[in-house]
Amino acid sequence: MRRYDALPPATRRAISSAAFQIHPQAAEKMLGRGMTGERCAEKLTATDPHRPDRVGGRR
């Protein structure tokens, strides 16, 4: 839980709202490469295979 709590708020919201389980380590890697919290959240949301508005996803 500490790893999750250390993430930026936008990233935590994206992880919480995902339709599948995302481990905080995925976000930590992106943030460690210099991504902003908002961009990391966008990437996590875009890769959610269960999100209907995902480009290329099922509808």
Buried (B, 14 or more C-beta within 10 A) or exposed (E): EEEBEEBBEBBBBBBEEBEEEBEBEBBBEBBEEEBEBEBBBBBBBBBBEEBEEBEEEEE
